[in-house]
Amino acid sequence: MDEQNTGAPRISRYETGLHDPDPKTAEAIAKALGLPLAYFYATSDPLAEIILLVAKMPEDRQREAVTALKAIAGKA
């Protein structure tokens, strides 16, 4: 997104789903927004929220969350 004349239209096409960014660009956008890359690929709002919450946890708490989610999924 270095060039001013091409950055905004490209982002707009990503936002509208007309085009997907290449992996390197997606990673740069995620980093610039302070979001985990996986957030962009969530297929539902609840999944996106889980990704955001878990990404903010320290790694030991992430492991606990995975264990808890596995237990919940087993009860579904």
mmJSON file of the N, C-alpha and C atoms, coordinates in Angstrom:
{"data_MODEL":{"atom_site":{
"group_PDB":["ATOM","ATOM","ATOM","ATOM","ATOM","ATOM","ATOM","ATOM","ATOM","ATOM","ATOM","ATOM","ATOM","ATOM","ATOM","ATOM","ATOM","ATOM","ATOM","ATOM","ATOM","ATOM","ATOM","ATOM","ATOM","ATOM","ATOM","ATOM","ATOM","ATOM","ATOM","ATOM","ATOM","ATOM","ATOM","ATOM","ATOM","ATOM","ATOM","ATOM","ATOM","ATOM","ATOM","ATOM","ATOM","ATOM","ATOM","ATOM","ATOM","ATOM","ATOM","ATOM","ATOM","ATOM","ATOM","ATOM","ATOM","ATOM","ATOM","ATOM","ATOM","ATOM","ATOM","ATOM","ATOM","ATOM","ATOM","ATOM","ATOM","ATOM","ATOM","ATOM","ATOM","ATOM","ATOM","ATOM","ATOM","ATOM","ATOM","ATOM","ATOM","ATOM","ATOM","ATOM","ATOM","ATOM","ATOM","ATOM","ATOM","ATOM","ATOM","ATOM","ATOM","ATOM","ATOM","ATOM","ATOM","ATOM","ATOM","ATOM","ATOM","ATOM","ATOM","ATOM","ATOM","ATOM","ATOM","ATOM","ATOM","ATOM","ATOM","ATOM","ATOM","ATOM","ATOM","ATOM","ATOM","ATOM","ATOM","ATOM","ATOM","ATOM","ATOM","ATOM","ATOM","ATOM","ATOM","ATOM","ATOM","ATOM","ATOM","ATOM","ATOM","ATOM","ATOM","ATOM","ATOM","ATOM","ATOM","ATOM","ATOM","ATOM","ATOM","ATOM","ATOM","ATOM","ATOM","ATOM","ATOM","ATOM","ATOM","ATOM","ATOM","ATOM","ATOM","ATOM","ATOM","ATOM","ATOM","ATOM","ATOM","ATOM","ATOM","ATOM","ATOM","ATOM","ATOM","ATOM","ATOM","ATOM","ATOM","ATOM","ATOM","ATOM","ATOM","ATOM","ATOM","ATOM","ATOM","ATOM","ATOM","ATOM","ATOM","ATOM","ATOM","ATOM","ATOM","ATOM","ATOM","ATOM","ATOM","ATOM","ATOM","ATOM","ATOM","ATOM","ATOM","ATOM","ATOM","ATOM","ATOM","ATOM","ATOM","ATOM","ATOM","ATOM","ATOM","ATOM","ATOM","ATOM","ATOM","ATOM","ATOM","ATOM","ATOM","ATOM","ATOM","ATOM","ATOM","ATOM","ATOM","ATOM","ATOM","ATOM","ATOM","ATOM","ATOM","ATOM"],
"id":[1,2,3,4,5,6,7,8,9,10,11,12,13,14,15,16,17,18,19,20,21,22,23,24,25,26,27,28,29,30,31,32,33,34,35,36,37,38,39,40,41,42,43,44,45,46,47,48,49,50,51,52,53,54,55,56,57,58,59,60,61,62,63,64,65,66,67,68,69,70,71,72,73,74,75,76,77,78,79,80,81,82,83,84,85,86,87,88,89,90,91,92,93,94,95,96,97,98,99,100,101,102,103,104,105,106,107,108,109,110,111,112,113,114,115,116,117,118,119,120,121,122,123,124,125,126,127,128,129,130,131,132,133,134,135,136,137,138,139,140,141,142,143,144,145,146,147,148,149,150,151,152,153,154,155,156,157,158,159,160,161,162,163,164,165,166,167,168,169,170,171,172,173,174,175,176,177,178,179,180,181,182,183,184,185,186,187,188,189,190,191,192,193,194,195,196,197,198,199,200,201,202,203,204,205,206,207,208,209,210,211,212,213,214,215,216,217,218,219,220,221,222,223,224,225,226,227,228],
"type_symbol":["N","C","C","N","C","C","N","C","C","N","C","C","N","C","C","N","C","C","N","C","C","N","C","C","N","C","C","N","C","C","N","C","C","N","C","C","N","C","C","N","C","C","N","C","C","N","C","C","N","C","C","N","C","C","N","C","C","N","C","C","N","C","C","N","C","C","N","C","C","N","C","C","N","C","C","N","C","C","N","C","C","N","C","C","N","C","C","N","C","C","N","C","C","N","C","C","N","C","C","N","C","C","N","C","C","N","C","C","N","C","C","N","C","C","N","C","C","N","C","C","N","C","C","N","C","C","N","C","C","N","C","C","N","C","C","N","C","C","N","C","C","N","C","C","N","C","C","N","C","C","N","C","C","N","C","C","N","C","C","N","C","C","N","C","C","N","C","C","N","C","C","N","C","C","N","C","C","N","C","C","N","C","C","N","C","C","N","C","C","N","C","C","N","C","C","N","C","C","N","C","C","N","C","C","N","C","C","N","C","C","N","C","C","N","C","C","N","C","C","N","C","C","N","C","C","N","C","C"],
"label_atom_id":["N","CA","C","N","CA","C","N","CA","C","N","CA","C","N","CA","C","N","CA","C","N","CA","C","N","CA","C","N","CA","C","N","CA","C","N","CA","C","N","CA","C","N","CA","C","N","CA","C","N","CA","C","N","CA","C","N","CA","C","N","CA","C","N","CA","C","N","CA","C","N","CA","C","N","CA","C","N","CA","C","N","CA","C","N","CA","C","N","CA","C","N","CA","C","N","CA","C","N","CA","C","N","CA","C","N","CA","C","N","CA","C","N","CA","C","N","CA","C","N","CA","C","N","CA","C","N","CA","C","N","CA","C","N","CA","C","N","CA","C","N","CA","C","N","CA","C","N","CA","C","N","CA","C","N","CA","C","N","CA","C","N","CA","C","N","CA","C","N","CA","C","N","CA","C","N","CA","C","N","CA","C","N","CA","C","N","CA","C","N","CA","C","N","CA","C","N","CA","C","N","CA","C","N","CA","C","N","CA","C","N","CA","C","N","CA","C","N","CA","C","N","CA","C","N","CA","C","N","CA","C","N","CA","C","N","CA","C","N","CA","C","N","CA","C","N","CA","C","N","CA","C","N","CA","C","N","CA","C","N","CA","C","N","CA","C"],
"label_alt_id":[null,null,null,null,null,null,null,null,null,null,null,null,null,null,null,null,null,null,null,null,null,null,null,null,null,null,null,null,null,null,null,null,null,null,null,null,null,null,null,null,null,null,null,null,null,null,null,null,null,null,null,null,null,null,null,null,null,null,null,null,null,null,null,null,null,null,null,null,null,null,null,null,null,null,null,null,null,null,null,null,null,null,null,null,null,null,null,null,null,null,null,null,null,null,null,null,null,null,null,null,null,null,null,null,null,null,null,null,null,null,null,null,null,null,null,null,null,null,null,null,null,null,null,null,null,null,null,null,null,null,null,null,null,null,null,null,null,null,null,null,null,null,null,null,null,null,null,null,null,null,null,null,null,null,null,null,null,null,null,null,null,null,null,null,null,null,null,null,null,null,null,null,null,null,null,null,null,null,null,null,null,null,null,null,null,null,null,null,null,null,null,null,null,null,null,null,null,null,null,null,null,null,null,null,null,null,null,null,null,null,null,null,null,null,null,null,null,null,null,null,null,null,null,null,null,null,null,null],
"label_comp_id":["MET","MET","MET","ASP","ASP","ASP","GLU","GLU","GLU","GLN","GLN","GLN","ASN","ASN","ASN","THR","THR","THR","GLY","GLY","GLY","ALA","ALA","ALA","PRO","PRO","PRO","ARG","ARG","ARG","ILE","ILE","ILE","SER","SER","SER","ARG","ARG","ARG","TYR","TYR","TYR","GLU","GLU","GLU","THR","THR","THR","GLY","GLY","GLY","LEU","LEU","LEU","HIS","HIS","HIS","ASP","ASP","ASP","PRO","PRO","PRO","ASP","ASP","ASP","PRO","PRO","PRO","LYS","LYS","LYS","THR","THR","THR","ALA","ALA","ALA","GLU","GLU","GLU","ALA","ALA","ALA","ILE","ILE","ILE","ALA","ALA","ALA","LYS","LYS","LYS","ALA","ALA","ALA","LEU","LEU","LEU","GLY","GLY","GLY","LEU","LEU","LEU","PRO","PRO","PRO","LEU","LEU","LEU","ALA","ALA","ALA","TYR","TYR","TYR","PHE","PHE","PHE","TYR","TYR","TYR","ALA","ALA","ALA","THR","THR","THR","SER","SER","SER","ASP","ASP","ASP","PRO","PRO","PRO","LEU","LEU","LEU","ALA","ALA","ALA","GLU","GLU","GLU","ILE","ILE","ILE","ILE","ILE","ILE","LEU","LEU","LEU","LEU","LEU","LEU","VAL","VAL","VAL","ALA","ALA","ALA","LYS","LYS","LYS","MET","MET","MET","PRO","PRO","PRO","GLU","GLU","GLU","ASP","ASP","ASP","ARG","ARG","ARG","GLN","GLN","GLN","ARG","ARG","ARG","GLU","GLU","GLU","ALA","ALA","ALA","VAL","VAL","VAL","THR","THR","THR","ALA","ALA","ALA","LEU","LEU","LEU","LYS","LYS","LYS","ALA","ALA","ALA","ILE","ILE","ILE","ALA","ALA","ALA","GLY","GLY","GLY","LYS","LYS","LYS","ALA","ALA","ALA"],
"label_asym_id":["A","A","A","A","A","A","A","A","A","A","A","A","A","A","A","A","A","A","A","A","A","A","A","A","A","A","A","A","A","A","A","A","A","A","A","A","A","A","A","A","A","A","A","A","A","A","A","A","A","A","A","A","A","A","A","A","A","A","A","A","A","A","A","A","A","A","A","A","A","A","A","A","A","A","A","A","A","A","A","A","A","A","A","A","A","A","A","A","A","A","A","A","A","A","A","A","A","A","A","A","A","A","A","A","A","A","A","A","A","A","A","A","A","A","A","A","A","A","A","A","A","A","A","A","A","A","A","A","A","A","A","A","A","A","A","A","A","A","A","A","A","A","A","A","A","A","A","A","A","A","A","A","A","A","A","A","A","A","A","A","A","A","A","A","A","A","A","A","A","A","A","A","A","A","A","A","A","A","A","A","A","A","A","A","A","A","A","A","A","A","A","A","A","A","A","A","A","A","A","A","A","A","A","A","A","A","A","A","A","A","A","A","A","A","A","A","A","A","A","A","A","A","A","A","A","A","A","A"],
"label_entity_id":["1","1","1","1","1","1","1","1","1","1","1","1","1","1","1","1","1","1","1","1","1","1","1","1","1","1","1","1","1","1","1","1","1","1","1","1","1","1","1","1","1","1","1","1","1","1","1","1","1","1","1","1","1","1","1","1","1","1","1","1","1","1","1","1","1","1","1","1","1","1","1","1","1","1","1","1","1","1","1","1","1","1","1","1","1","1","1","1","1","1","1","1","1","1","1","1","1","1","1","1","1","1","1","1","1","1","1","1","1","1","1","1","1","1","1","1","1","1","1","1","1","1","1","1","1","1","1","1","1","1","1","1","1","1","1","1","1","1","1","1","1","1","1","1","1","1","1","1","1","1","1","1","1","1","1","1","1","1","1","1","1","1","1","1","1","1","1","1","1","1","1","1","1","1","1","1","1","1","1","1","1","1","1","1","1","1","1","1","1","1","1","1","1","1","1","1","1","1","1","1","1","1","1","1","1","1","1","1","1","1","1","1","1","1","1","1","1","1","1","1","1","1","1","1","1","1","1","1"],
"label_seq_id":[1,1,1,2,2,2,3,3,3,4,4,4,5,5,5,6,6,6,7,7,7,8,8,8,9,9,9,10,10,10,11,11,11,12,12,12,13,13,13,14,14,14,15,15,15,16,16,16,17,17,17,18,18,18,19,19,19,20,20,20,21,21,21,22,22,22,23,23,23,24,24,24,25,25,25,26,26,26,27,27,27,28,28,28,29,29,29,30,30,30,31,31,31,32,32,32,33,33,33,34,34,34,35,35,35,36,36,36,37,37,37,38,38,38,39,39,39,40,40,40,41,41,41,42,42,42,43,43,43,44,44,44,45,45,45,46,46,46,47,47,47,48,48,48,49,49,49,50,50,50,51,51,51,52,52,52,53,53,53,54,54,54,55,55,55,56,56,56,57,57,57,58,58,58,59,59,59,60,60,60,61,61,61,62,62,62,63,63,63,64,64,64,65,65,65,66,66,66,67,67,67,68,68,68,69,69,69,70,70,70,71,71,71,72,72,72,73,73,73,74,74,74,75,75,75,76,76,76],
"pdbx_PDB_ins_code":[null,null,null,null,null,null,null,null,null,null,null,null,null,null,null,null,null,null,null,null,null,null,null,null,null,null,null,null,null,null,null,null,null,null,null,null,null,null,null,null,null,null,null,null,null,null,null,null,null,null,null,null,null,null,null,null,null,null,null,null,null,null,null,null,null,null,null,null,null,null,null,null,null,null,null,null,null,null,null,null,null,null,null,null,null,null,null,null,null,null,null,null,null,null,null,null,null,null,null,null,null,null,null,null,null,null,null,null,null,null,null,null,null,null,null,null,null,null,null,null,null,null,null,null,null,null,null,null,null,null,null,null,null,null,null,null,null,null,null,null,null,null,null,null,null,null,null,null,null,null,null,null,null,null,null,null,null,null,null,null,null,null,null,null,null,null,null,null,null,null,null,null,null,null,null,null,null,null,null,null,null,null,null,null,null,null,null,null,null,null,null,null,null,null,null,null,null,null,null,null,null,null,null,null,null,null,null,null,null,null,null,null,null,null,null,null,null,null,null,null,null,null,null,null,null,null,null,null],
"Cartn_x":[0.823,0.0,0.871,2.049,2.979,2.524,1.951,1.559,0.183,0.109,-1.119,-2.281,-2.019,-3.091,-3.639,-2.927,-3.41,-3.864,-3.434,-3.755,-5.237,-5.89,-7.309,-8.206,-8.05,-8.897,-8.666,-7.421,-7.138,-7.823,-7.712,-8.348,-9.862,-10.417,-11.856,-12.264,-11.473,-11.785,-11.682,-10.761,-10.66,-11.892,-12.295,-13.437,-14.74,-14.899,-16.137,-16.112,-14.975,-14.863,-14.621,-14.361,-14.095,-12.764,-11.795,-10.481,-10.029,-9.172,-8.536,-7.074,-6.555,-5.142,-4.273,-3.087,-2.158,-1.733,-1.18,-0.847,0.058,1.041,1.956,1.2,0.322,-0.462,-1.444,-2.101,-3.042,-2.328,-1.131,-0.35,0.018,0.374,0.722,-0.492,-1.655,-2.882,-3.226,-3.142,-3.442,-2.511,-1.244,-0.268,-0.563,-0.875,-1.166,-2.404,-3.366,-4.611,-4.534,-3.424,-3.275,-4.2,-4.464,-5.361,-4.606,-5.048,-4.442,-4.887,-4.008,-4.317,-5.549,-5.694,-6.837,-8.177,-8.202,-9.447,-10.078,-9.247,-9.75,-10.395,-10.102,-10.593,-11.706,-12.154,-13.258,-14.522,-15.263,-16.456,-17.745,-17.633,-18.81,-18.362,-19.298,-18.98,-18.549,-19.222,-18.76,-17.33,-17.002,-15.647,-14.637,-14.973,-14.087,-13.864,-14.92,-14.805,-13.913,-14.071,-13.22,-11.76,-11.495,-10.122,-9.531,-10.29,-9.798,-9.529,-10.454,-10.286,-9.081,-8.968,-7.886,-6.532,-6.491,-5.232,-4.664,-5.521,-5.074,-4.568,-4.802,-4.409,-2.949,-2.311,-0.975,-1.108,-0.021,-0.063,-0.612,-0.302,-0.819,-2.34,-2.867,-4.329,-4.963,-4.259,-4.763,-4.947,-3.97,-4.083,-5.292,-5.517,-6.689,-7.982,-8.001,-9.186,-9.449,-8.407,-8.565,-9.146,-8.642,-9.157,-10.636,-10.996,-12.397,-13.275,-12.803,-13.598,-13.763,-12.722,-12.842,-13.907,-13.941,-14.954,-16.356,-16.508,-17.804,-18.216,-17.279,-17.582,-17.987,-17.41,-17.757,-19.162,-19.699,-21.059,-22.099,-21.647,-22.587,-23.422],
"Cartn_y":[-1.189,0.0,1.258,1.147,2.266,3.419,3.1,4.167,4.705,6.015,6.674,6.441,6.42,6.316,4.902,3.903,2.53,1.908,2.423,1.826,1.822,2.969,3.065,2.194,2.23,1.355,-0.128,-0.513,-1.917,-2.329,-1.514,-1.822,-1.921,-1.028,-1.045,-2.359,-2.843,-4.115,-5.279,-5.206,-6.248,-6.199,-5.0,-4.833,-5.327,-5.101,-5.508,-6.967,-7.616,-9.011,-9.212,-8.127,-8.233,-8.952,-8.696,-9.347,-9.717,-10.723,-11.095,-10.672,-10.168,-9.806,-11.064,-10.942,-12.054,-12.229,-13.392,-13.64,-12.575,-12.111,-11.096,-9.787,-9.385,-8.166,-8.335,-9.491,-9.755,-9.678,-10.219,-10.179,-8.74,-7.943,-6.54,-5.749,-6.006,-5.321,-5.715,-6.998,-7.466,-6.815,-6.769,-6.156,-4.671,-3.976,-2.539,-2.263,-3.175,-3.015,-3.621,-4.303,-4.937,-6.122,-6.838,-7.99,-9.257,-10.401,-11.647,-11.93,-12.487,-12.779,-13.681,-14.624,-15.556,-14.838,-13.668,-12.896,-12.645,-12.375,-12.069,-13.277,-14.457,-15.667,-16.337,-15.694,-16.24,-16.265,-17.332,-17.502,-17.078,-16.604,-16.112,-15.083,-14.281,-13.289,-13.938,-15.004,-15.636,-16.177,-16.776,-17.286,-16.14,-15.036,-13.874,-13.346,-13.336,-12.862,-13.791,-15.088,-16.054,-15.84,-15.657,-15.432,-14.199,-13.107,-11.88,-12.091,-12.747,-12.974,-13.858,-14.945,-15.887,-15.279,-14.499,-13.888,-12.936,-12.36,-11.418,-12.118,-13.418,-14.17,-14.6,-14.735,-15.355,-16.824,-17.409,-18.751,-19.8,-19.71,-20.713,-20.62,-19.419,-19.232,-19.68,-19.519,-19.999,-21.514,-22.207,-23.664,-24.047,-23.292,-23.543,-23.32,-22.278,-21.981,-23.102,-23.626,-24.736,-25.954,-26.24,-27.365,-27.166,-25.959,-25.661,-25.774,-25.271,-25.347,-26.797,-27.595,-29.008,-29.696,-29.346,-29.925,-29.485,-28.221,-27.72,-28.396,-28.533,-29.147,-30.601,-31.27,-32.66,-32.816,-31.756,-31.787,-31.368,-30.883,-30.357,-31.446],
"Cartn_z":[0.0,0.0,0.0,-0.563,-0.547,-1.424,-2.554,-3.471,-3.086,-2.919,-2.471,-3.437,-4.722,-5.719,-5.877,-5.391,-5.546,-4.241,-3.111,-1.814,-1.497,-1.591,-1.219,-2.103,-3.423,-4.247,-3.961,-3.69,-3.386,-2.1,-1.066,0.212,0.023,-0.76,-1.025,-1.676,-2.62,-3.279,-2.295,-1.343,-0.313,0.587,0.979,1.884,1.254,-0.033,-0.702,-1.164,-1.005,-1.396,-2.874,-3.592,-5.021,-5.275,-4.419,-4.505,-3.104,-3.024,-1.758,-1.823,-0.71,-0.709,-0.726,-1.284,-1.23,0.235,0.602,2.01,2.645,1.917,2.457,2.747,1.848,2.043,3.196,3.265,4.36,5.704,5.767,7.002,7.366,6.374,6.622,7.109,6.519,6.941,8.378,8.682,10.034,11.051,10.719,11.624,11.821,10.74,10.824,11.67,11.641,12.406,13.803,14.094,15.396,15.591,14.5,14.535,14.16,14.671,14.215,12.778,11.996,10.597,10.478,11.377,11.324,11.4,12.008,12.128,10.757,9.756,8.415,7.74,8.232,7.596,8.395,9.467,10.264,9.4,9.527,8.688,9.383,10.625,11.342,12.378,12.837,13.866,15.186,15.642,16.884,16.769,15.628,15.434,15.427,14.786,14.771,16.186,16.991,18.375,19.191,18.991,19.696,19.32,18.047,17.59,18.265,18.316,18.951,20.436,21.115,22.553,22.85,22.146,22.402,22.018,20.973,20.539,21.591,22.416,23.447,24.708,24.814,26.004,25.92,27.076,27.064,26.64,26.188,25.605,26.569,27.846,28.781,28.895,28.85,28.9,27.582,26.463,25.178,25.232,25.827,25.946,26.801,27.878,28.727,27.935,27.114,26.308,25.314,24.72,23.767,24.486,25.669,26.444,26.761,27.175,27.497,26.259,25.136,23.904,23.442,23.614,23.267,24.121,25.397,26.286,25.861,25.513,25.054,23.754,22.839,21.536,21.7,22.674,22.93,23.455,24.033,24.58,23.56,22.408,21.397,20.787],
"occupancy":[1.0,1.0,1.0,1.0,1.0,1.0,1.0,1.0,1.0,1.0,1.0,1.0,1.0,1.0,1.0,1.0,1.0,1.0,1.0,1.0,1.0,1.0,1.0,1.0,1.0,1.0,1.0,1.0,1.0,1.0,1.0,1.0,1.0,1.0,1.0,1.0,1.0,1.0,1.0,1.0,1.0,1.0,1.0,1.0,1.0,1.0,1.0,1.0,1.0,1.0,1.0,1.0,1.0,1.0,1.0,1.0,1.0,1.0,1.0,1.0,1.0,1.0,1.0,1.0,1.0,1.0,1.0,1.0,1.0,1.0,1.0,1.0,1.0,1.0,1.0,1.0,1.0,1.0,1.0,1.0,1.0,1.0,1.0,1.0,1.0,1.0,1.0,1.0,1.0,1.0,1.0,1.0,1.0,1.0,1.0,1.0,1.0,1.0,1.0,1.0,1.0,1.0,1.0,1.0,1.0,1.0,1.0,1.0,1.0,1.0,1.0,1.0,1.0,1.0,1.0,1.0,1.0,1.0,1.0,1.0,1.0,1.0,1.0,1.0,1.0,1.0,1.0,1.0,1.0,1.0,1.0,1.0,1.0,1.0,1.0,1.0,1.0,1.0,1.0,1.0,1.0,1.0,1.0,1.0,1.0,1.0,1.0,1.0,1.0,1.0,1.0,1.0,1.0,1.0,1.0,1.0,1.0,1.0,1.0,1.0,1.0,1.0,1.0,1.0,1.0,1.0,1.0,1.0,1.0,1.0,1.0,1.0,1.0,1.0,1.0,1.0,1.0,1.0,1.0,1.0,1.0,1.0,1.0,1.0,1.0,1.0,1.0,1.0,1.0,1.0,1.0,1.0,1.0,1.0,1.0,1.0,1.0,1.0,1.0,1.0,1.0,1.0,1.0,1.0,1.0,1.0,1.0,1.0,1.0,1.0,1.0,1.0,1.0,1.0,1.0,1.0,1.0,1.0,1.0,1.0,1.0,1.0,1.0,1.0,1.0,1.0,1.0,1.0],
"B_iso_or_equiv":[0.0,0.0,0.0,0.0,0.0,0.0,0.0,0.0,0.0,0.0,0.0,0.0,0.0,0.0,0.0,0.0,0.0,0.0,0.0,0.0,0.0,0.0,0.0,0.0,0.0,0.0,0.0,0.0,0.0,0.0,0.0,0.0,0.0,0.0,0.0,0.0,0.0,0.0,0.0,0.0,0.0,0.0,0.0,0.0,0.0,0.0,0.0,0.0,0.0,0.0,0.0,0.0,0.0,0.0,0.0,0.0,0.0,0.0,0.0,0.0,0.0,0.0,0.0,0.0,0.0,0.0,0.0,0.0,0.0,0.0,0.0,0.0,0.0,0.0,0.0,0.0,0.0,0.0,0.0,0.0,0.0,0.0,0.0,0.0,0.0,0.0,0.0,0.0,0.0,0.0,0.0,0.0,0.0,0.0,0.0,0.0,0.0,0.0,0.0,0.0,0.0,0.0,0.0,0.0,0.0,0.0,0.0,0.0,0.0,0.0,0.0,0.0,0.0,0.0,0.0,0.0,0.0,0.0,0.0,0.0,0.0,0.0,0.0,0.0,0.0,0.0,0.0,0.0,0.0,0.0,0.0,0.0,0.0,0.0,0.0,0.0,0.0,0.0,0.0,0.0,0.0,0.0,0.0,0.0,0.0,0.0,0.0,0.0,0.0,0.0,0.0,0.0,0.0,0.0,0.0,0.0,0.0,0.0,0.0,0.0,0.0,0.0,0.0,0.0,0.0,0.0,0.0,0.0,0.0,0.0,0.0,0.0,0.0,0.0,0.0,0.0,0.0,0.0,0.0,0.0,0.0,0.0,0.0,0.0,0.0,0.0,0.0,0.0,0.0,0.0,0.0,0.0,0.0,0.0,0.0,0.0,0.0,0.0,0.0,0.0,0.0,0.0,0.0,0.0,0.0,0.0,0.0,0.0,0.0,0.0,0.0,0.0,0.0,0.0,0.0,0.0,0.0,0.0,0.0,0.0,0.0,0.0,0.0,0.0,0.0,0.0,0.0,0.0],
"pdbx_formal_charge":[null,null,null,null,null,null,null,null,null,null,null,null,null,null,null,null,null,null,null,null,null,null,null,null,null,null,null,null,null,null,null,null,null,null,null,null,null,null,null,null,null,null,null,null,null,null,null,null,null,null,null,null,null,null,null,null,null,null,null,null,null,null,null,null,null,null,null,null,null,null,null,null,null,null,null,null,null,null,null,null,null,null,null,null,null,null,null,null,null,null,null,null,null,null,null,null,null,null,null,null,null,null,null,null,null,null,null,null,null,null,null,null,null,null,null,null,null,null,null,null,null,null,null,null,null,null,null,null,null,null,null,null,null,null,null,null,null,null,null,null,null,null,null,null,null,null,null,null,null,null,null,null,null,null,null,null,null,null,null,null,null,null,null,null,null,null,null,null,null,null,null,null,null,null,null,null,null,null,null,null,null,null,null,null,null,null,null,null,null,null,null,null,null,null,null,null,null,null,null,null,null,null,null,null,null,null,null,null,null,null,null,null,null,null,null,null,null,null,null,null,null,null,null,null,null,null,null,null],
"auth_seq_id":[1,1,1,2,2,2,3,3,3,4,4,4,5,5,5,6,6,6,7,7,7,8,8,8,9,9,9,10,10,10,11,11,11,12,12,12,13,13,13,14,14,14,15,15,15,16,16,16,17,17,17,18,18,18,19,19,19,20,20,20,21,21,21,22,22,22,23,23,23,24,24,24,25,25,25,26,26,26,27,27,27,28,28,28,29,29,29,30,30,30,31,31,31,32,32,32,33,33,33,34,34,34,35,35,35,36,36,36,37,37,37,38,38,38,39,39,39,40,40,40,41,41,41,42,42,42,43,43,43,44,44,44,45,45,45,46,46,46,47,47,47,48,48,48,49,49,49,50,50,50,51,51,51,52,52,52,53,53,53,54,54,54,55,55,55,56,56,56,57,57,57,58,58,58,59,59,59,60,60,60,61,61,61,62,62,62,63,63,63,64,64,64,65,65,65,66,66,66,67,67,67,68,68,68,69,69,69,70,70,70,71,71,71,72,72,72,73,73,73,74,74,74,75,75,75,76,76,76],
"auth_comp_id":["MET","MET","MET","ASP","ASP","ASP","GLU","GLU","GLU","GLN","GLN","GLN","ASN","ASN","ASN","THR","THR","THR","GLY","GLY","GLY","ALA","ALA","ALA","PRO","PRO","PRO","ARG","ARG","ARG","ILE","ILE","ILE","SER","SER","SER","ARG","ARG","ARG","TYR","TYR","TYR","GLU","GLU","GLU","THR","THR","THR","GLY","GLY","GLY","LEU","LEU","LEU","HIS","HIS","HIS","ASP","ASP","ASP","PRO","PRO","PRO","ASP","ASP","ASP","PRO","PRO","PRO","LYS","LYS","LYS","THR","THR","THR","ALA","ALA","ALA","GLU","GLU","GLU","ALA","ALA","ALA","ILE","ILE","ILE","ALA","ALA","ALA","LYS","LYS","LYS","ALA","ALA","ALA","LEU","LEU","LEU","GLY","GLY","GLY","LEU","LEU","LEU","PRO","PRO","PRO","LEU","LEU","LEU","ALA","ALA","ALA","TYR","TYR","TYR","PHE","PHE","PHE","TYR","TYR","TYR","ALA","ALA","ALA","THR","THR","THR","SER","SER","SER","ASP","ASP","ASP","PRO","PRO","PRO","LEU","LEU","LEU","ALA","ALA","ALA","GLU","GLU","GLU","ILE","ILE","ILE","ILE","ILE","ILE","LEU","LEU","LEU","LEU","LEU","LEU","VAL","VAL","VAL","ALA","ALA","ALA","LYS","LYS","LYS","MET","MET","MET","PRO","PRO","PRO","GLU","GLU","GLU","ASP","ASP","ASP","ARG","ARG","ARG","GLN","GLN","GLN","ARG","ARG","ARG","GLU","GLU","GLU","ALA","ALA","ALA","VAL","VAL","VAL","THR","THR","THR","ALA","ALA","ALA","LEU","LEU","LEU","LYS","LYS","LYS","ALA","ALA","ALA","ILE","ILE","ILE","ALA","ALA","ALA","GLY","GLY","GLY","LYS","LYS","LYS","ALA","ALA","ALA"],
"auth_asym_id":["A","A","A","A","A","A","A","A","A","A","A","A","A","A","A","A","A","A","A","A","A","A","A","A","A","A","A","A","A","A","A","A","A","A","A","A","A","A","A","A","A","A","A","A","A","A","A","A","A","A","A","A","A","A","A","A","A","A","A","A","A","A","A","A","A","A","A","A","A","A","A","A","A","A","A","A","A","A","A","A","A","A","A","A","A","A","A","A","A","A","A","A","A","A","A","A","A","A","A","A","A","A","A","A","A","A","A","A","A","A","A","A","A","A","A","A","A","A","A","A","A","A","A","A","A","A","A","A","A","A","A","A","A","A","A","A","A","A","A","A","A","A","A","A","A","A","A","A","A","A","A","A","A","A","A","A","A","A","A","A","A","A","A","A","A","A","A","A","A","A","A","A","A","A","A","A","A","A","A","A","A","A","A","A","A","A","A","A","A","A","A","A","A","A","A","A","A","A","A","A","A","A","A","A","A","A","A","A","A","A","A","A","A","A","A","A","A","A","A","A","A","A","A","A","A","A","A","A"],
"auth_atom_id":["N","CA","C","N","CA","C","N","CA","C","N","CA","C","N","CA","C","N","CA","C","N","CA","C","N","CA","C","N","CA","C","N","CA","C","N","CA","C","N","CA","C","N","CA","C","N","CA","C","N","CA","C","N","CA","C","N","CA","C","N","CA","C","N","CA","C","N","CA","C","N","CA","C","N","CA","C","N","CA","C","N","CA","C","N","CA","C","N","CA","C","N","CA","C","N","CA","C","N","CA","C","N","CA","C","N","CA","C","N","CA","C","N","CA","C","N","CA","C","N","CA","C","N","CA","C","N","CA","C","N","CA","C","N","CA","C","N","CA","C","N","CA","C","N","CA","C","N","CA","C","N","CA","C","N","CA","C","N","CA","C","N","CA","C","N","CA","C","N","CA","C","N","CA","C","N","CA","C","N","CA","C","N","CA","C","N","CA","C","N","CA","C","N","CA","C","N","CA","C","N","CA","C","N","CA","C","N","CA","C","N","CA","C","N","CA","C","N","CA","C","N","CA","C","N","CA","C","N","CA","C","N","CA","C","N","CA","C","N","CA","C","N","CA","C","N","CA","C","N","CA","C","N","CA","C","N","CA","C","N","CA","C","N","CA","C"],
"pdbx_PDB_model_num":[1,1,1,1,1,1,1,1,1,1,1,1,1,1,1,1,1,1,1,1,1,1,1,1,1,1,1,1,1,1,1,1,1,1,1,1,1,1,1,1,1,1,1,1,1,1,1,1,1,1,1,1,1,1,1,1,1,1,1,1,1,1,1,1,1,1,1,1,1,1,1,1,1,1,1,1,1,1,1,1,1,1,1,1,1,1,1,1,1,1,1,1,1,1,1,1,1,1,1,1,1,1,1,1,1,1,1,1,1,1,1,1,1,1,1,1,1,1,1,1,1,1,1,1,1,1,1,1,1,1,1,1,1,1,1,1,1,1,1,1,1,1,1,1,1,1,1,1,1,1,1,1,1,1,1,1,1,1,1,1,1,1,1,1,1,1,1,1,1,1,1,1,1,1,1,1,1,1,1,1,1,1,1,1,1,1,1,1,1,1,1,1,1,1,1,1,1,1,1,1,1,1,1,1,1,1,1,1,1,1,1,1,1,1,1,1,1,1,1,1,1,1,1,1,1,1,1,1]
}}}
